[in-house]
Amino acid sequence: EEHGGFGHKPKFPSTMSLDVLLRGAQTDRVRKALDGMRSGGIWDHLGGGFHRYSTDEMWLVPHFEKMLYDNALLLRLYIDGWRATGDERYAGTARDISTYLAREMTSPEGAFYATQDADSEGEEGRFFVWTPAQVDEVLGADTEAATAAKHVWGIHDHGNFEETGATVLSLVHAPEGDAEFAALERARRAMFEAREKRPKPFRDEKILASWNALAIGALADAGAALGDATMIAAAERAMAYLEKTLITRDGKQVRVLRLAQDGVAKGTGVLDDHAYVAAAALDLYEATGDPRHVKLAGALADAILAHFHDPAGDGFFFTPDDGETILVRAKDPYDHAVPGGASVACHALLRLGTLVDPAYAVPATRAIEKLAAAAADNPGGMSNTVCLTDRLVRGTVDVVVVGPRGSEGTRALVNEVFRAPLHDRVLAWVDPQDPQTLEATKALADGKPAKSEPVAYVCRGRTCSAPVSDPGELRRLLRE
């Protein structure tokens, strides 16, 4: 209630628990966390992106390491916060995370690196912190910019970072008027350019399939919501890398390897790898309407059911049945720093059950029903399962958009779907000129005929609306 988020110190973003609050209409509490993180030093006010956690309960002084998975999860959370509140600051934060990922964390082939270290020149945080003298040196004669930077970001002689006299930037005061805002923007640009000349923290350039999938899904969803083609293109490039380097095909069997390092793929993929990539493929499908992403998700779902599903029908193992021989194949229903692989697998299977074949949903539903009571007793540790239980109880809002994929009318309808604050949504694109789009989504799209102009059908349970062609009418239906 005081600073937003959960716990005292160290304090982590806890995105999955905030997801539970958001779907539970605890919007004010979620806003407090989103505002606290974005204002605090856990956010990089010059370069964008979030650090790993705060060493205090006020989000002020971070552990300066930056993780791909944190920024992927927070990108999605801020977009969901924007959908729920309409607060453009959250959309701006999502854009800034995307810019950070593109600038600092993207390989030449388009995949995403794993982490940036906290240390540079042998000291934690040295790359990120500032003294008043350093600000004056960078900004020179622009005293208005220097004054604005010190005032807004709380840069003073005593500092706030250990005993160094340096300051971790945070939003101490909101800019006062247009003049100070303009001066702060000048300061931000100049200080960022100067910081780029400092020795940078080490970057771990491993390409992890699961973490890349989190980023792909978040960028696809955010890009579609904001109408940002650059985000969607970045997601498509990263998925193309995974398909080329880390996704293997042997006949009809599709599998995911764990990671690539120095261009060499290695490691047997675990449940997280398969589930996250399947979920990301479905996110890319919804953002683009390209049916090949559904086919990939379906193939990975088949692999999950064949190699990770308990033959007794009781959930999912972390390791595959054809992997390295181990004494005990464990199951892990909990979320950790990232969502639990079992819950992500269930989510992907439920989505495919709605889109393609109801049979996919059967093992997922059974797994969720067995874990629902435990999740209710431990919502902080099983937040994703809480959300899936809510999905089963309340059902989904399923939308079928029928029209040429490249037309403005089709895109206008799809845009409304992505902007609506729907926690459980399934979107199907059907292009009357491309039979593959119907085949890829036959369970949901069958029986939704084309009209003379692009139309959308909104379905809740077994009841579907009449086709609507007006984006404003679709907006109303989605918010009922």
C-alpha positions in Angstrom: 0.0 0.0 0.0 2.9 2.4 0.7 5.3 1.9 -2.2 3.5 -0.6 -4.5 4.4 -4.2 -5.2 5.0 -7.0 -2.8 7.4 -7.5 0.1 10.1 -5.4 1.6 13.8 -5.8 0.5 15.1 -7.0 -1.8 12.0 -6.2 -3.8 11.3 -7.9 -7.1 8.8 -6.7 -9.8 6.5 -9.8 -9.2 4.8 -9.3 -12.5 2.7 -12.5 -12.3 1.2 -11.5 -9.0 0.4 -8.1 -10.4 -1.3 -10.0 -13.3 -3.6 -11.6 -10.7 -4.5 -8.2 -9.1 -5.1 -6.7 -12.5 -7.6 -9.3 -13.6 -9.1 -9.0 -10.1 -9.9 -5.3 -10.8 -7.4 -4.1 -8.2 -6.4 -1.5 -10.7 -5.3 1.1 -8.1 -2.9 -1.3 -6.5 -1.4 -2.3 -9.8 -1.0 1.4 -10.8 0.9 2.1 -7.6 3.3 -0.7 -8.4 3.7 0.4 -12.1 4.2 4.1 -11.1 6.6 3.1 -8.3 8.8 1.0 -10.5 8.8 3.5 -13.4 9.6 6.4 -11.1 12.3 4.5 -9.1 15.9 3.7 -9.8 15.0 0.2 -10.8 14.1 1.9 -14.1 16.9 3.2 -16.3 15.8 6.8 -16.8 18.4 7.5 -19.5 18.5 4.2 -21.5 15.2 2.5 -20.7 14.8 -1.0 -19.4 14.4 -2.3 -15.9 17.1 -3.6 -13.6 16.6 -6.9 -11.9 15.3 -5.9 -8.4 15.4 -3.1 -5.8 17.6 -3.4 -2.8 15.1 -1.3 -0.8 11.3 -1.3 -0.5 11.0 2.0 -2.4 12.2 0.8 -5.8 15.1 3.3 -5.4 18.5 1.5 -5.5 18.6 -1.5 -7.8 20.8 -4.5 -8.3 21.9 -3.1 -11.7 21.8 -6.3 -13.7 19.3 -6.3 -16.5 17.5 -9.5 -17.5 15.8 -10.2 -20.8 13.0 -12.1 -19.0 12.3 -9.2 -16.6 12.0 -6.7 -19.4 9.8 -9.1 -21.5 7.4 -9.7 -18.6 7.3 -6.0 -17.7 6.7 -5.0 -21.3 3.6 -7.1 -21.3 2.5 -5.9 -17.9 2.8 -2.2 -18.8 0.8 -2.8 -22.0 -1.9 -4.6 -19.9 -1.8 -1.6 -17.5 -2.3 0.7 -20.4 -5.3 -1.3 -21.6 -6.8 -1.3 -18.2 -6.3 2.4 -17.4 -5.7 4.3 -20.7 -2.6 5.9 -19.0 -0.3 6.8 -21.9 2.7 6.7 -19.5 2.4 3.0 -19.5 2.3 2.8 -23.3 5.4 5.0 -23.3 7.2 2.7 -20.9 6.4 -0.3 -23.1 7.9 1.6 -26.1 11.0 2.5 -24.1 11.5 -1.2 -23.1 11.2 -2.1 -26.8 13.8 0.5 -27.7 16.1 -0.8 -25.0 15.8 -4.3 -26.2 16.5 -3.3 -29.8 19.5 -1.2 -28.9 21.2 -3.3 -26.3 19.9 -6.8 -26.3 19.5 -7.7 -30.0 22.0 -9.9 -31.9 22.8 -9.2 -35.5 20.5 -12.1 -36.5 17.6 -10.6 -34.5 17.6 -12.9 -31.5 17.8 -11.5 -27.9 20.8 -11.7 -25.6 20.3 -13.0 -22.0 21.6 -10.4 -19.6 23.6 -7.3 -18.9 25.8 -7.4 -15.8 25.6 -5.0 -12.9 29.3 -4.3 -12.8 31.6 -2.2 -15.0 35.2 -1.2 -14.2 35.1 -3.5 -11.3 32.2 -1.7 -9.5 28.5 -2.4 -9.4 26.4 0.4 -10.8 29.3 2.5 -12.0 28.0 2.8 -15.5 24.6 4.1 -14.3 25.1 6.5 -11.4 25.9 10.2 -11.5 27.5 13.0 -9.4 26.6 16.7 -9.7 30.1 17.3 -11.1 29.6 14.8 -13.9 26.3 16.3 -14.8 27.9 19.8 -15.0 30.7 18.4 -17.1 28.4 16.9 -19.6 25.9 19.7 -19.9 28.5 22.5 -19.9 26.9 25.9 -20.5 23.3 24.5 -20.6 22.7 25.3 -16.9 19.0 25.0 -17.3 19.4 21.4 -18.4 21.8 20.7 -15.5 19.5 22.3 -13.0 16.5 20.3 -14.3 18.4 17.0 -14.2 19.5 17.6 -10.6 16.1 18.7 -9.5 14.0 16.0 -11.2 16.3 13.1 -10.7 17.5 14.0 -7.2 21.2 14.3 -8.1 23.0 15.9 -5.1 26.4 16.0 -3.4 25.6 13.3 -0.8 24.2 10.9 -3.3 22.0 7.9 -2.6 24.2 5.0 -3.6 26.1 3.4 -0.8 29.0 5.7 0.3 30.1 6.7 -3.2 28.5 10.2 -3.3 26.9 9.2 -6.5 23.2 9.2 -7.3 20.9 6.5 -8.8 18.5 8.5 -11.0 14.9 8.4 -9.9 11.9 10.6 -10.4 12.1 12.8 -7.3 10.1 15.7 -8.7 7.9 15.8 -11.7 9.1 18.4 -14.3 7.5 21.8 -13.5 6.1 23.3 -16.7 7.1 23.0 -20.3 10.4 24.8 -19.9 11.7 22.3 -17.3 10.4 19.4 -19.3 12.2 20.6 -22.4 15.4 21.2 -20.4 15.2 17.7 -18.9 14.9 16.2 -22.4 18.0 18.0 -23.4 19.7 16.7 -20.3 18.5 13.1 -21.0 19.9 13.1 -24.5 23.3 14.6 -23.5 23.7 12.4 -20.5 22.8 9.3 -22.4 25.3 10.1 -25.1 28.0 10.7 -22.5 27.1 7.5 -20.7 27.5 5.5 -23.9 31.2 6.5 -23.9 31.7 4.8 -20.5 32.9 1.2 -20.3 29.8 -0.8 -20.5 28.8 -3.7 -18.3 29.5 -7.2 -19.7 26.7 -8.7 -21.7 25.9 -12.4 -21.6 25.2 -13.1 -25.3 23.7 -16.6 -24.9 20.4 -16.9 -26.9 18.0 -18.8 -24.6 15.0 -20.2 -26.3 12.5 -19.7 -23.4 13.6 -16.1 -22.6 13.5 -15.2 -26.3 10.0 -16.6 -26.5 8.9 -14.3 -23.6 10.3 -11.3 -25.5 8.7 -12.4 -28.8 5.3 -12.8 -27.3 5.5 -9.5 -25.4 6.7 -7.5 -28.4 4.0 -9.1 -30.7 1.2 -8.3 -28.2 2.5 -4.8 -27.4 3.2 -4.0 -31.1 -0.3 -5.0 -32.1 -1.9 -3.0 -29.2 0.1 0.1 -30.0 0.0 -0.2 -33.8 3.8 -0.4 -33.8 5.0 -2.4 -36.8 8.6 -2.2 -35.6 7.8 -4.2 -32.5 6.0 -6.9 -34.4 8.9 -7.0 -37.0 11.4 -7.5 -34.1 9.3 -10.4 -32.8 9.1 -12.0 -36.2 12.9 -11.7 -36.7 13.6 -13.3 -33.4 11.1 -16.1 -34.1 12.8 -16.7 -37.5 16.1 -17.1 -35.7 14.6 -19.6 -33.3 13.1 -21.6 -36.2 16.4 -21.6 -38.0 18.7 -22.3 -35.1 16.9 -23.8 -32.1 13.8 -25.5 -33.5 14.5 -28.9 -35.0 12.3 -31.0 -37.3 12.4 -34.7 -37.7 9.6 -35.7 -40.0 6.4 -34.4 -38.2 8.2 -34.1 -34.9 9.2 -30.6 -33.8 11.4 -29.9 -30.8 13.2 -26.9 -29.2 16.8 -26.8 -28.2 17.8 -25.0 -25.0 20.2 -22.3 -26.2 22.6 -21.0 -28.7 26.1 -19.7 -27.8 28.6 -18.3 -30.3 26.3 -19.6 -33.1 26.2 -23.1 -31.8 22.9 -24.6 -30.7 23.0 -27.0 -27.7 21.0 -28.5 -24.9 17.9 -30.7 -24.8 14.9 -28.4 -24.5 12.9 -28.7 -21.3 9.2 -28.0 -20.8 9.7 -24.2 -20.5 11.4 -24.0 -23.9 8.6 -25.8 -25.7 5.7 -24.2 -23.9 7.1 -20.6 -24.1 7.8 -20.9 -27.8 4.4 -22.4 -28.5 2.8 -19.5 -26.6 4.9 -16.9 -28.5 4.0 -18.5 -31.8 0.3 -17.9 -30.9 1.0 -14.3 -29.9 2.7 -13.8 -33.3 -0.3 -15.3 -35.0 -2.7 -13.0 -33.3 -0.6 -10.0 -34.1 0.0 -10.9 -37.8 -2.7 -13.4 -38.9 -0.1 -15.6 -40.4 -1.4 -19.2 -40.0 2.1 -20.8 -40.1 2.5 -19.6 -36.5 -0.5 -21.6 -35.5 1.0 -24.7 -37.2 4.2 -24.2 -35.2 2.3 -23.9 -32.0 0.3 -27.0 -32.7 3.4 -29.0 -33.5 5.1 -27.9 -30.3 1.9 -28.7 -28.4 2.0 -32.2 -29.9 5.6 -32.5 -28.7 4.6 -31.4 -25.2 1.8 -34.0 -25.0 4.1 -36.7 -26.4 7.2 -36.1 -24.3 6.3 -34.1 -21.2 2.7 -35.0 -20.3 2.3 -37.5 -17.5 0.8 -40.7 -19.1 -1.4 -41.0 -16.0 -2.9 -37.7 -17.1 -1.6 -35.8 -14.1 0.2 -32.7 -15.3 3.6 -32.2 -17.0 7.1 -33.1 -16.3 9.9 -30.6 -16.5 12.2 -32.9 -18.6 11.2 -35.0 -21.7 10.8 -38.7 -21.7 13.5 -39.1 -24.3 16.1 -36.9 -22.7 19.0 -37.6 -20.4 18.2 -40.5 -18.0 17.6 -39.2 -14.5 16.5 -40.8 -11.3 13.3 -38.7 -10.9 11.5 -36.7 -13.5 10.2 -33.8 -11.5 7.1 -31.7 -11.9 7.1 -28.1 -10.9 3.8 -26.3 -10.7 5.2 -23.1 -9.3 6.2 -19.8 -10.9 9.7 -18.6 -10.2 11.4 -15.6 -11.7 9.5 -16.6 -14.9 6.1 -18.2 -15.3 5.9 -21.9 -14.5 6.4 -24.0 -17.7 3.5 -26.2 -16.8 1.1 -23.3 -16.6 2.4 -21.8 -19.8 1.9 -25.2 -21.5 -1.6 -25.3 -20.2 -2.3 -21.8 -21.5 -1.0 -22.7 -25.0 -3.1 -25.9 -25.0 -6.2 -24.0 -24.0 -5.7 -21.4 -26.8 -5.1 -24.2 -29.3 -8.2 -25.9 -28.0 -10.3 -22.9 -28.8 -8.6 -22.2 -32.2 -7.9 -25.6 -33.7 -9.2 -28.7 -31.9 -11.0 -29.0 -28.5 -8.9 -32.1 -27.7 -5.9 -29.9 -26.9 -7.8 -28.3 -24.0 -8.6 -31.6 -22.3 -5.2 -32.4 -20.6 -4.7 -28.7 -19.8 -8.1 -28.4 -18.1 -7.4 -31.6 -16.1 -4.1 -30.3 -14.9 -5.5 -26.9 -13.9 -8.4 -28.4 -12.0 -6.0 -30.6 -10.0 -3.9 -27.5 -9.1 -6.6 -25.0 -8.5 -7.0 -25.5 -4.8 -3.2 -25.3 -4.2 -3.0 -22.2 -6.3 -5.8 -20.5 -4.3 -3.8 -21.3 -1.1 -0.5 -20.0 -2.6 -1.4 -17.3 -5.1 2.0 -15.7 -4.9 3.8 -18.8 -5.9 1.2 -20.0 -8.4 -0.1 -16.8 -9.9 -0.2 -18.1 -13.5 -2.3 -21.1 -12.3 -4.7 -18.7 -10.5 -5.1 -16.8 -13.8 -5.8 -20.0 -15.7 -8.3 -21.2 -13.1 -10.1 -17.8 -13.5 -10.0 -18.4 -17.3 -11.7 -21.8 -16.9 -14.4 -20.4 -14.5 -15.2 -17.2 -16.4 -14.5 -18.4 -20.0 -12.9 -16.4 -22.8 -13.9 -13.7 -25.2 -13.3 -15.2 -28.7 -13.2 -13.0 -31.7 -13.1 -14.0 -35.4 -12.2 -11.3 -37.9 -13.1 -12.2 -41.5 -11.6 -10.2 -44.2 -8.4 -9.8 -46.4 -5.4 -9.7 -44.1 -3.9 -6.7 -45.8 -7.0 -4.5 -45.8 -7.4 -1.4 -43.7 -10.9 -2.5 -42.6 -9.5 -5.8 -41.3 -6.7 -4.1 -39.5 -9.1 -1.6 -37.9 -11.1 -4.4 -36.4 -8.1 -6.3 -35.2 -6.8 -3.1 -33.6 -9.9 -2.9 -31.5 -9.4 -6.4 -30.3 -5.9 -5.7 -29.1 -6.8 -2.5 -27.4 -9.6 -3.9 -25.4 -8.8 -4.8 -21.7 -9.5 -8.5 -22.1 -7.6 -10.9 -19.9 -8.6 -14.0 -21.7 -8.9 -13.5 -25.4 -8.6 -15.7 -28.5 -8.4 -14.0 -31.9 -8.8 -15.8 -35.2 -8.0 -14.2 -38.6 -9.8 -15.6 -41.6 -8.9 -14.3 -45.1 -11.5 -15.6 -47.5 -8.8 -15.7 -50.2 -6.5 -17.9 -48.2 -7.9 -21.3 -47.2 -5.0 -21.9 -44.8 -6.2 -19.2 -42.5 -9.5 -21.1 -42.0 -7.8 -24.5 -41.6 -5.5 -23.1 -38.9 -8.4 -21.9 -36.8 -11.2 -24.2 -37.8 -12.5 -24.9 -34.3 -13.3 -21.2 -33.7 -13.7 -19.8 -37.2 -15.9 -22.5 -38.8 -19.3 -21.2 -39.7 -18.3 -17.5 -39.6 -19.0 -16.5 -43.3 -17.4 -13.6 -45.1 -19.3 -10.5 -46.0 -18.8 -7.8 -48.6 -16.6 -6.0 -46.1 -14.4 -7.1 -43.2 -16.5 -8.2 -40.2 -15.9 -9.5 -36.7 -17.8 -12.0 -34.7 -17.6 -11.8 -30.9 -18.2 -15.1 -29.1 -18.7 -15.8 -25.4 -19.2 -19.4 -24.6 -21.3 -20.8 -27.4 -23.1 -17.6 -28.2 -21.7 -15.4 -31.0 -22.7 -11.9 -32.0 -24.0 -11.0 -35.4 -21.2 -9.9 -37.7 -20.1 -6.2 -37.1 -18.1 -4.1 -39.5 -17.9 -0.9 -37.6 -14.8 -0.7 -35.2 -16.9 1.4 -32.8 -19.6 -1.3 -32.5 -16.9 -3.9 -32.0 -15.4 -1.8 -29.3 -18.7 -1.7 -27.5 -19.2 -5.5 -27.8 -15.7 -6.2 -26.4 -16.4 -4.1 -23.4 -19.8 -5.5 -22.5 
